[in-house]
Amino acid sequence: MDISESRKKIDSIDKELVKLFCERMETAKDIASYKKENNMPVFDGERERALLNNIEDMAGEYGDAARRLYGSLLELSRMYQNKMLKGASQLSENIRNAVKNTPQLFPEKAVVACQGVEGAHSAHACEKIFEKPSIMYFKSFEAVFQAVGNGLCKYGVVPLENSSAGSVNQIYSLMAKYKFSIVRSTKMHIEHSLVVNEGASLSDVTEIYSHPQAISQCSEFLAGLSKEVKIIPCENTAMAAKKVADSKTKNIGAICSEECSGQYGLEVLVNKVQNSANNYTRFICFSKDLEIYPGADKTSLLLKVPHKAGALYNIMAVFYSLGINILKLESRPIPESDFEFMFYFDLDVPVYSDKLSLAIDQLVQSLGTNNIKYLGSYREA
């Protein structure tokens, strides 16, 4: 038998499979009606486990693959039944209303909170997102969230992750703590320089100040210095540069951007000291209220998943069954808990897609409203 004959056979089998799939979903509809009339829950864990075990046994050498296939079928069936029994969740309705009520144009002007001082990378990201921002600077990332939360600033811009140093851990903790909505994101190429006051040389420098993320991004350069230099973390790279300028001394330096050195009248001693030339930082812009602007093709969620075997798999199965690509998945420990975790998801799905509303509704049914934090749908500037 040649390959064309085998493909014809596959096509014939697929035709039957699709027919049987449709029959199965119609039967699931009948079951949903019965459950609704008798006030029964959609999910029957004992029934599903027995069914999957039976399927695996029947499939023999293909048992594992068959179990995964039927896991997806059961997930689709549950979503279909949930939709029939309970309709759209309140969260889905909130998202739809935000799409409807958010202005069609992203604002050119806004009062925006950033951490640091003039010359900070967050400020440059802000200027990339807004055409004419009025920037207010705050000492800490938490103060940025508070400024947006209490209405002092309309938006906030903070760094979320770096391509070489990883996530900014504090931001994830603050995202879990505060009510907000991501409205934009942007990526910036980051280059770091060692800067000093005029006339200083590398041999003069005994202390170097910078933000912990920048220190991590420049670890190879710092480790290769010919003499022992004290590395001192501070709140922001621009604040490090300001500290050097204010000191008027030659023994301290800062790691910051070349543009920032000019802002504070400093000299660049060594340029491009970051470990990788491909060094990018992703920033998010957020508001207090839910705003979803046109073109939103990415969604972020924070989920609290039960601490038991298969719990995360069941969440992943929702996205897999709907064909939603997961751009990022990161676990974060839940403070004051016994090894429990929340999971941060970036999803590659437009807010206008039925796939997203189906996924949201299924997650609400599986986890409960209190264990889902919708962080926003947005596009990258």
ROMI-342277 format. One record per atom (N, C-alpha, C): residue in one letter; x negated, y, z. Coordinates in steps of 0.1 Angstrom, whole numbers, plus 5000, padded with zeros to 4 digits. Atoms other than C-alpha are relative to their C-alpha. Example, Ala and Ser with C-alpha at 12.3 -4.5 7.8 and 13.67 -1.06 7.14 Angstrom:
REM residues 2
A499149885000 A487749555078 A499150125000 S500949895000 S486349895071 S500850115008 
REM end
This chain:
REM residues 381
M499249885000 M500050005000 M499150135000 D500849885000 D498650344990 D500650105009 I499649904990 I498950665010 I501450064996 S498749945004 S501950794989 S501149915005 E499050094995 E503950484999 E500250025015 S499949984986 S503050535035 S500750135004 R499449874997 R504050905034 R501549994997 K498550025003 K507450805018 K500749935012 K499550074988 K507950565047 K500150095012 I500049914989 I507050835072 I501250104998 D498949915003 D509551075055 D501349945003 S498850074998 S512250815057 S500349985015 I499950014986 I511550755094 I500450135007 D499749874994 D511551125102 D501450044997 K498649975003 K514851165085 K501049935011 E499350074990 E516250905109 E499850065014 L500449944987 L514451055139 L500850135002 V499349874999 V515951405132 V501549975002 K498650034999 K519451255128 K500349955015 L499850054987 L519051065161 L499850115011 F500249894991 F517651375178 F501250095001 C498849925000 C520651575168 C501249935008 E499050074993 E522951305181 E499750005015 R500350004985 R521051295214 R500350145006 M499749874995 M521451675218 M501550025001 E498649994999 E525151645211 E500549935012 T499650074989 T525451385237 T499650075013 A500449924989 A523451605261 A501150115003 K499049904999 K526151865254 K501249945008 D498950074993 D528851615266 D499749985015 I500450014986 I526851545297 I500050135008 A500049874994 A526451915304 A501550045004 S498649974997 S530251955302 S500549925012 Y499650084988 Y530751665327 Y499450055012 K500749944988 K528151815351 K500750135004 K499349884996 K529952145349 K501349985007 E498750034994 E533351995356 E499849955014 N500250074987 N531951795386 N499050075009 N500949924992 N529652065399 N498749935003 M501250084998 M526551855394 M498850084994 P501249935005 P522951985389 P499549954987 V500650045013 V521251975355 V498949895002 F501250084999 F518051815368 F500349885009 D499850124993 D518251455380 D498649935000 G501450055000 G514651365390 G499949855000 E500050144999 E515351005398 E500349934986 R499650055013 R517050945365 R498950024989 E501149975009 E514251115345 E498849915002 R501150094997 R511550915362 R500249864995 A499750145005 A513250585355 A500050004985 L500050005015 L513850685319 L498650004994 L501449995005 L510250785313 L499249875002 N500750134998 N508950465329 N500549894991 N499550105009 N511250255308 N499550034985 I500549965013 I510250445276 I498549954998 E501450045001 E506550385284 E499949854999 D500150155001 D507150015289 D500449954987 M499550055013 M509149975257 M499050034989 A500949955011 A506450165236 A498749925000 G501250095000 G503649915246 G498750084999 E501349935001 E500250045233 E500250154998 Y499849865003 Y501850375224 Y500850075012 G499249964989 G503350415259 G499750145005 D500349864995 D501450725270 D500550114991 A499549905010 A502250915238 A501550015000 A498650004999 A505850805240 A500550085012 R499549934987 R506150935276 R499950154998 R500249865003 R504751275265 R501150054991 L499049965009 L507151285236 L501350025007 Y498750004994 Y510151205257 Y500050115012 G500149894990 G508951455284 G500450134993 S499649885007 S509351725258 S501550004996 L498650025003 L512751585247 L500950035012 L499349974988 L513951595283 L500050155004 E500149864997 E512751945287 E500950084991 L499149935010 L514652065256 L501449975004 S498650034995 S517751885269 S500450085012 R499749924988 R517552055303 R500250144996 M499849865003 M517152395287 M501450024993 Y498749995007 Y520152335264 Y501249995010 Q499050014990 Q522252215294 Q500150125009 N500049884991 N521152505316 N500750124993 K499449895007 K522152745289 K501649994999 M498550025001 M525652585286 M500650025014 L499449994986 L526252565324 L499950135006 K500249884992 K524752885337 K499850134991 G500249885008 G524153115307 G498650065002 A501349934998 A521353375307 A499850045014 S500349964987 S519553445339 S500050155001 Q500049854998 Q519653795355 Q498750064995 L501349955005 L515953825346 L500050024985 S499849995015 S516653765309 S500850124997 E499149885002 E519454025311 E499250135002 N500849884997 N517054275327 N499050034989 I500949985011 I514554225299 I500750054988 R499249955012 R517154265272 R500450155002 N499549864998 N518454585288 N498850104999 A501249915001 A514854725291 A499650024985 V500349995015 V514254655253 V501050104994 K499049925005 K517554835246 K499950155005 N500049874994 N517055135269 N498650075000 T501349935001 T513255205265 T500050084988 P500149925012 P512555495241 P499249934989 Q500650065011 Q511455395207 Q498550044998 L501449955001 L508155595209 L499350005013 F500850004988 F505455545234 F499650155003 P500349854997 P504755885252 P498650044996 E501349945003 E501956105240 E499450065013 K500449934988 K501756295273 K500549925012 A499650064987 A501856155308 A499050035011 V500949994988 V500456195343 V499649865003 V500550144999 V498255885347 V499049995011 A500950034988 A496455745378 A498949914995 C501250085003 C492955615374 C499149995012 Q500950014989 Q490455485399 Q498650064996 G501349955002 G487155675403 G499950154999 V500149865002 V486056015391 V499850024985 E500149975014 E485556195358 E498849924994 G501050085007 G483655975333 G500249855002 A499750144998 A485155645346 A500549934988 H499650085012 H485755365321 H501650004999 S498550005000 S489455365332 S500550124993 A499549885006 A489755725321 A499849994985 H500250025015 H488255635286 H501149914995 A498950095004 A490855355284 A501350084999 C498849924999 C493555595294 C500150094987 E500049915011 E492555835266 E500249924987 K499750085012 K492755545241 K501549964999 I498650045000 I496255455252 I500950124998 F499249885001 F497655815255 F499350104992 E500749895008 E496956105231 E499750115009 K500249884991 K497256375258 K500349975014 P499750044986 P497056225293 P499550115009 S500449934988 S496856425325 S499549905010 I500550104992 I494556215346 I499850045014 M500249984986 M494656205384 M499149885005 Y500950104995 Y491756025401 Y500249965014 F499850054987 F492055805431 F498849915004 K501250064995 K489355645453 K500149854998 S499950145000 S490655285452 S501149954990 F499050065009 F492655055429 F501450005006 E498750014993 E495355015455 E500650145000 A499449865000 A495755395457 A500650034986 V499449985013 V496455385419 V501449945000 F498750075000 F499255135424 F501050085009 Q499249924991 Q500555345453 Q500550134994 A499649875007 A500555665432 A501149984990 V498950035009 V502655495406 V501349965007 G498850044993 G504955335431 G500850115007 N499349894993 N505755655450 N500350124991 G499649905009 G506255855418 G499150124998 L500949895002 L503256075420 L499550004986 C500450025014 C502055945386 C501049914993 K499150085008 K504155805358 K499449864997 Y500750125004 Y501555545348 Y498749985008 G501350034994 G498455375361 G499249924990 V500950085009 V495455235342 V498949945008 V501150084993 V493154965357 V499449904992 P500650115007 P490654715345 P500549865005 L499450134996 L491954355345 L498949894999 E501050115002 E489054135332 E498950054990 N501249975009 N485654145315 N499649874994 S500350115008 S484453915288 S498849925006 S501150074995 S481253825307 S500149985015 A500050014986 A481953895344 A501349945005 G498750064996 G485553755345 G501050105005 S498949924995 S488553885363 S499650095011 V500149914989 V488754185386 V501049955011 N499250074991 N490053985415 N501050095008 Q499149914992 Q491454275435 Q501350044992 I498949965008 I493754365406 I501149905001 Y499050115000 Y495454025406 Y500750005014 S499450004987 S496054055444 S501050125000 L499149885000 L497654405439 L501249984991 M498950035009 M499754275410 M501149925007 A499150084992 A501254025434 A500750085011 K499549924988 K501854295461 K501050104996 Y499249885004 Y503354585441 Y501049974989 K499150015011 K506354625419 K499650094989 F500549925012 F505354745384 F500349924988 S499850065013 S505554665347 S498950054991 I501149975010 I502754645322 I500750054987 V499449955012 V503554865292 V499050014988 R501050005011 R500254855272 R498849935006 S501450054997 S496854685272 S499150054990 T501049975010 T493654775255 T498649945004 K501350054997 K490154635252 K499050104995 M501049915004 M487054845252 M498649945001 H501450055000 H483454765243 H499250085011 I500749934989 I481354845274 I498549984999 E501550004999 E477654935274 E499650075012 H500549944988 H475755005305 H498650054999 S501449945000 S472655225311 S499550025014 L500549964987 L470355275340 L499650154999 V500249865001 V470455645347 V499450065013 V500649944989 V468455865370 V500050164999 N500149855000 N467856235379 N498850034991 E501049955009 E465556435356 E498649985006 G501450024996 G461856335358 G499749875007 A500250124993 A462356005376 A499649894990 S500450125008 S460655685363 S500549885007 L499550134995 L461455325368 L499249965013 S500850034988 S458655295394 S500550085012 D499549924989 D460355565415 D501249945006 V498750054995 V463655375418 V499949895010 T499950104990 T464255185450 T501449955003 E498650044998 E468055175450 E500850034987 I499249985011 I470555125423 I501549985004 Y498650004996 Y474255195427 Y500949974988 S499150025011 S477155065406 S501249925006 H498850084996 H480554885407 H499649855000 P500350155000 P480354505415 P500149944986 Q499850075014 Q481654415380 Q498850044991 A501149955009 A478954635363 A498749935005 I501150074995 I476354475386 I499949864995 S500050135005 S477454135376 S499749994985 Q500249995014 Q477454235339 Q498650034996 C501449965003 C473854355342 C499049925009 S500850084990 S472554075365 S498649964995 E501350045006 E469753965341 E499050115000 F500949885000 F468254315338 F499650025015 L500349974986 L468454365376 L499149895006 A500950114995 A466854025383 A498650014994 G501349995006 G464054105359 G499250125003 L500749894996 L462954425376 L498749965006 S501350044996 S459254415384 S499750015015 K500149984986 K459654525420 K501449995007 E498850024993 E462254475447 E500850135001 V499149895000 V465154715443 V501349975007 K498750024993 K468154745466 K501250034991 I498849985008 I471354695447 I501250025009 I499049964990 I474254875464 I501350024992 P498749995006 P477854825453 P500750135004 C499149894997 C480255125451 C501349994993 E498750025005 E483755195441 E500250014985 N499849975014 N483155295405 N498750044993 T501249975006 T480355335379 T499850154999 A500149855000 A481155705375 A499750065013 M500349954987 M481155755412 M498549975004 A501450034998 A477655585413 A499250114993 A500749905007 A476455835387 A500150145007 K499949884992 K477856125407 K499250005013 K500850014988 K476155995438 K498550034997 V501449985004 V472755995420 V499850154998 A500249855003 A473356355407 A500150085013 D499849934988 D474456475441 D498749995009 S501150034991 S471356325458 S498850094996 K501149925005 K468856535437 K498749935002 T501350074997 T466256265444 T499749914988 K500550085011 K464156045421 K500049855004 N500250144996 N464355715441 N501349924998 I498850085002 I467955625433 I500550014986 G499550005014 G469555525400 G501449945001 A498750065001 A472955415388 A500249934987 I499650075013 I474355175362 I501450054996 C498749955005 C477055345342 C499950024985 S500149985015 S477855445306 S499150124997 E500849895004 E475655665286 E500750145000 E499149885000 E478555915282 E500150065014 C499949964986 C478855925320 C498750075005 S501349944996 S475156015324 S500050154996 G499949865004 G475756325303 G501050095008 Q499049934992 Q478756415323 Q499450065013 Y500649964988 Y476556445354 Y498650054999 G501349955003 G473356575338 G498949915004 L501150104997 L471356255343 L499349964988 E500850055011 E468756095322 E500249854998 V499950145002 V469055755306 V498649945000 L501350074998 L466055545318 L499949884991 V499950125009 V467055215301 V501449994995 N498750015006 N469855185277 N500449854997 K499550135003 K472054875271 K499449895008 V500650094990 V471154685302 V501049885003 Q499150114998 Q474254455301 Q499549874995 N500550145004 N473754075298 N500349974985 S499650035014 S475654055265 S500450124992 A499649895009 A476054285236 A501549994997 N498650025002 N479554135232 N500750025014 N499549974986 N480754295265 N501250094999 Y498749925001 Y484454395266 Y500749995013 T499150004988 T486754495294 T501450034995 R498649985003 R490454465291 R500750085011 F499349924990 F492554735308 F501549994997 I498549995001 I496354745315 I500550135004 C499349884996 C498655045317 C501349955005 F498750044994 F501655005340 F500850115005 S499049914994 S504755185352 S500749945011 K499250054989 K506955155382 K501249934995 D498850065005 D510055075362 D499749924988 L500250095012 L510554815335 L500250084987 E499949945013 E509754965301 E499449914990 I500550085010 I509354765270 I500150074987 Y500149925012 Y508254955239 Y500049924988 P500050085012 P508654845203 P498649944997 G501250075003 G506054595191 G499549915011 A500550084989 A505754415224 A499949854996 D500250135005 D504254085213 D499349915010 K500750084989 K502653965246 K500850025013 T499350004987 T504253875279 T499149945011 S500750044989 S502653835313 S500949965011 L499250054989 L504053635342 L499149965011 L500650054989 L503053555377 L500949905007 L499150114996 L504453215389 L499549945013 K500350084988 K504453055424 K500549864997 V499650145004 V504452685417 V499949915012 P500050094988 P505252415443 P498749925001 H501350074998 H502152245458 H500349855000 K499750145001 K502951895445 K499549954986 A500550055013 A501751665417 A501050024989 G499249985012 G503051745382 G500750145000 A499249875000 A504452095392 A499550094989 L500549915011 L502152285369 L500249944986 Y499750075012 Y502552025342 Y501450034995 N498649975004 N506352085342 N500150144995 I500049875005 I505752455338 I499450014986 M500750005013 M503352405309 M500949934989 A499250075009 A505852165293 A501150094995 V499049915005 V508452445291 V499450084988 F500649925010 F506052655270 F499649914988 Y500450095011 Y504852355249 Y501249964992 S498850045007 S508352245241 S500650114991 L499549885008 L509252595228 L498950054990 G501049955009 G505952635209 G499450135003 I500649874995 I504752925230 I498549985003 N501550014998 N500952975229 N499650075013 I500549944987 I499353035263 I498650074997 L501249935003 L496653305258 L499049995012 K500850004988 K495453295294 K500849935011 L499450064988 L496153085325 L498950015011 E501049994989 E494453165358 E500849985013 S499450034987 S495153045393 S499550105010 R500349914990 R495153275423 R500549955014 P499550054987 P495353165460 P501050105006 I499049924993 I498353285479 I499550045014 P500549974987 P497253485509 P500849945012 E499350054988 E498053335543 E500849874997 S499450125003 S499053005528 S499149885001 D500950124998 D497752645531 D499749944986 F500550045014 F495952605497 F501150004990 E499049985011 E498952725477 E499550104990 F500549915011 F498452905444 F501150064992 M499249955010 M500153135421 M499250004987 F500750015013 F499453125384 F500450124991 Y499849895009 Y498953415360 Y500049954986 F499950045014 F500053355324 F500150124991 D499849915011 D499553565293 D500649914989 L499350085010 L501953435266 L500050084987 D500049945013 D501653495229 D501449984994 V498750015005 V505353555222 V500750135001 P499349875000 P507353865211 P501150005010 V498949984991 V509853995236 V501349984993 Y498850015007 Y512453975209 Y500449864996 S499850145004 S512153595204 S500949935010 D499250084992 D514753365217 D499249905008 K500950094993 K511853145228 K499750055014 L500449944987 L510953385256 L501250005009 S498850004992 S514553415269 S500349865005 L499850144996 L514853035269 L499049965010 A501150044991 A511552995287 A500350075014 I499749924987 I512453265313 I501249935007 D498950074994 D515853095319 D499749875007 Q500450134995 Q514352755323 Q499150015013 L500949984989 L511652885347 L500850045012 V499149964989 V514353055368 V500749885006 Q499350124995 Q516252725371 Q499049915007 S501050104994 S513052525379 S499450065013 L500749954989 L511352765403 L500850095009 G499349914992 G513953005415 G499550144998 T500349865004 T514053385410 T498850055009 N501049954991 N511853455441 N498549964996 N501350055003 N508953255426 N499550044986 I500449955013 I508753435393 I499950155000 K500149865001 K507353775388 K499650034985 Y500249965014 Y507753915353 Y499250135000 L500949884999 L504854155348 L500150094988 G499849915011 G505954295315 G499849944986 S500350045014 S506054255277 S499550134993 Y500749895005 Y503754485257 Y499149974988 R500950035010 R501354525229 R498650065003 E501349944997 E497654605228 E499850124992 A500349885007 A496654955219 A498849994992 
REM end
